[in-house]
Amino acid sequence: MYKFKSFDSAVCGDSMSALEAIVNTWMDEEHPRIRHFAQSVRGEHILLSFVYEDIHELEQRVATHTQHGIPVQRIFDDDSFEERPTNPRIPATPPPMH
């Protein structure tokens, strides 16, 4: 399941080094699998937003499935490759948009 986490520079007096330390501590403790990141401005402050998967939760689900002999199906594989079209009339890359 995806989760959302945000960090506001206002919390650390707009110190970028303090904000970096807060984000790094979160990453070191939680080991999130980050799926999306955004940086935006909120007034005079910077807001960092993360959409992530909780690795501990993911590992627990896999372990539970493995213990019960339930195969874990991967729909989207991180190591997937882009398949080339099998029909020679379909171009591998779309034509440029004008």
GROMACS elastic network, one bead per residue, 0.5 to 0.9 nm:
[ bonds ]
;  ai    aj funct       b0    kb
    1    52     6  0.84108   500
    1    53     6  0.61413   500
    1    54     6  0.75414   500
    1    57     6  0.84539   500
    1    58     6  0.81208   500
    2    35     6  0.83917   500
    2    51     6  0.64005   500
    2    52     6  0.53791   500
    2    54     6  0.73724   500
    3    50     6  0.81205   500
    3    51     6  0.56032   500
    3    52     6  0.53180   500
    3    53     6  0.61152   500
    3    54     6  0.73398   500
    4    49     6  0.72756   500
    4    50     6  0.56948   500
    4    52     6  0.63876   500
    4    53     6  0.88157   500
    5    48     6  0.83453   500
    5    49     6  0.58531   500
    5    50     6  0.52116   500
    5    51     6  0.66124   500
    5    52     6  0.79201   500
    6    47     6  0.68161   500
    6    48     6  0.54291   500
    6    50     6  0.61005   500
    6    51     6  0.88320   500
    7    10     6  0.88355   500
    7    11     6  0.80582   500
    7    19     6  0.76232   500
    7    22     6  0.82150   500
    7    23     6  0.74241   500
    7    46     6  0.82405   500
    7    47     6  0.57167   500
    7    48     6  0.51005   500
    7    49     6  0.65173   500
    7    50     6  0.87312   500
    8    11     6  0.58270   500
    8    12     6  0.78516   500
    8    14     6  0.83223   500
    8    19     6  0.78420   500
    8    42     6  0.85607   500
    8    45     6  0.69202   500
    8    46     6  0.59580   500
    8    48     6  0.64960   500
    8    49     6  0.88031   500
    9    12     6  0.55536   500
    9    13     6  0.64458   500
    9    15     6  0.68226   500
    9    16     6  0.72714   500
    9    18     6  0.84239   500
    9    19     6  0.60239   500
    9    45     6  0.55414   500
    9    46     6  0.52890   500
    9    47     6  0.63879   500
    9    48     6  0.82972   500
   10    13     6  0.51231   500
   10    14     6  0.52207   500
   10    15     6  0.83859   500
   10    44     6  0.83862   500
   10    45     6  0.58183   500
   10    46     6  0.76099   500
   10    47     6  0.86514   500
   11    14     6  0.72665   500
   11    19     6  0.82732   500
   12    15     6  0.58980   500
   12    16     6  0.82561   500
   12    18     6  0.60926   500
   12    19     6  0.63212   500
   12    22     6  0.87997   500
   13    16     6  0.87807   500
   13    18     6  0.83566   500
   13    19     6  0.88932   500
   14    17     6  0.88935   500
   14    18     6  0.79986   500
   14    19     6  0.75131   500
   14    44     6  0.85480   500
   14    45     6  0.65409   500
   14    46     6  0.77345   500
   15    18     6  0.52433   500
   15    19     6  0.61939   500
   15    20     6  0.85753   500
   16    20     6  0.59739   500
   16    21     6  0.85047   500
   17    20     6  0.50109   500
   17    21     6  0.61637   500
   17    22     6  0.87059   500
   18    21     6  0.50163   500
   18    22     6  0.62625   500
   18    23     6  0.87270   500
   19    22     6  0.51206   500
   19    23     6  0.62698   500
   19    24     6  0.85478   500
   20    23     6  0.51951   500
   20    24     6  0.60070   500
   20    25     6  0.85151   500
   21    24     6  0.50540   500
   21    25     6  0.60270   500
   21    26     6  0.85997   500
   22    25     6  0.52105   500
   22    26     6  0.63436   500
   22    27     6  0.87421   500
   23    26     6  0.51537   500
   23    27     6  0.62280   500
   23    28     6  0.86356   500
   24    28     6  0.59969   500
   24    29     6  0.85111   500
   25    28     6  0.50712   500
   25    29     6  0.60849   500
   25    30     6  0.84318   500
   26    29     6  0.52678   500
   26    30     6  0.58639   500
   26    31     6  0.77333   500
   26    32     6  0.85174   500
   27    30     6  0.53506   500
   27    31     6  0.50623   500
   27    32     6  0.62752   500
   28    31     6  0.57231   500
   28    32     6  0.86667   500
   29    32     6  0.87164   500
   30    54     6  0.73465   500
   30    55     6  0.75656   500
   30    56     6  0.78616   500
   31    34     6  0.89384   500
   31    54     6  0.75455   500
   31    55     6  0.64534   500
   31    56     6  0.81883   500
   32    52     6  0.59343   500
   32    53     6  0.58229   500
   32    54     6  0.53366   500
   32    55     6  0.57378   500
   32    56     6  0.85230   500
   33    51     6  0.86651   500
   33    52     6  0.53451   500
   33    53     6  0.50478   500
   33    54     6  0.66144   500
   33    55     6  0.63572   500
   34    37     6  0.73099   500
   34    50     6  0.66819   500
   34    51     6  0.60635   500
   34    53     6  0.64696   500
   34    54     6  0.89045   500
   35    50     6  0.75380   500
   35    51     6  0.55872   500
   35    52     6  0.51662   500
   35    53     6  0.73038   500
   36    49     6  0.81587   500
   36    50     6  0.57666   500
   36    51     6  0.50267   500
   36    52     6  0.69053   500
   37    48     6  0.73920   500
   37    49     6  0.56993   500
   37    51     6  0.64956   500
   37    52     6  0.87597   500
   38    47     6  0.81646   500
   38    48     6  0.59323   500
   38    49     6  0.51749   500
   38    50     6  0.66579   500
   38    51     6  0.89259   500
   39    46     6  0.69874   500
   39    47     6  0.57696   500
   39    49     6  0.63732   500
   40    45     6  0.85639   500
   40    46     6  0.58743   500
   40    47     6  0.52441   500
   40    48     6  0.66167   500
   40    49     6  0.82173   500
   41    44     6  0.69523   500
   41    45     6  0.58047   500
   41    47     6  0.59817   500
   41    48     6  0.88601   500
   42    45     6  0.50874   500
   42    46     6  0.59196   500
   42    47     6  0.64553   500
   43    46     6  0.80593   500
   52    55     6  0.88879   500
   53    56     6  0.88364   500
   53    57     6  0.80917   500
   53    58     6  0.74253   500
   54    57     6  0.53612   500
   54    58     6  0.62217   500
   54    59     6  0.87062   500
   55    59     6  0.59835   500
   55    60     6  0.84362   500
   56    59     6  0.51885   500
   56    60     6  0.61267   500
   56    61     6  0.87001   500
   57    60     6  0.50838   500
   57    61     6  0.62772   500
   57    62     6  0.87258   500
   58    61     6  0.52241   500
   58    62     6  0.63226   500
   58    63     6  0.86800   500
   59    62     6  0.51155   500
   59    63     6  0.60995   500
   59    64     6  0.85815   500
   60    63     6  0.50776   500
   60    64     6  0.61117   500
   60    65     6  0.85940   500
   61    64     6  0.51206   500
   61    65     6  0.61655   500
   61    66     6  0.85285   500
   62    65     6  0.51500   500
   62    66     6  0.60459   500
   62    67     6  0.85942   500
   62    71     6  0.88547   500
   62    72     6  0.67247   500
   63    66     6  0.50307   500
   63    67     6  0.60862   500
   63    68     6  0.86609   500
   64    67     6  0.51995   500
   64    68     6  0.63892   500
   64    69     6  0.86777   500
   64    70     6  0.83836   500
   65    68     6  0.52757   500
   65    69     6  0.61182   500
   65    71     6  0.66096   500
   65    72     6  0.66842   500
   66    69     6  0.50481   500
   66    70     6  0.58414   500
   66    71     6  0.68141   500
   66    72     6  0.76299   500
   67    70     6  0.76488   500
   68    71     6  0.88335   500
   74    77     6  0.62272   500
   76    79     6  0.87999   500
   76    80     6  0.76224   500
   77    80     6  0.52138   500
   77    81     6  0.88795   500
   78    81     6  0.88048   500
   80    83     6  0.89454   500
   83    86     6  0.86781   500
   84    87     6  0.89819   500
   84    91     6  0.89941   500
   84    92     6  0.61738   500
   85    88     6  0.71385   500
   85    89     6  0.88008   500
   85    90     6  0.64143   500
   85    91     6  0.73764   500
   85    92     6  0.62037   500
   86    89     6  0.87963   500
   86    90     6  0.79177   500
   87    90     6  0.56171   500
   87    91     6  0.84830   500
   88    91     6  0.70854   500
   88    92     6  0.87027   500
   90    93     6  0.85716   500
   90    94     6  0.87593   500
   91    94     6  0.62957   500
   91    95     6  0.79127   500
   93    96     6  0.88230   500
   94    97     6  0.85714   500
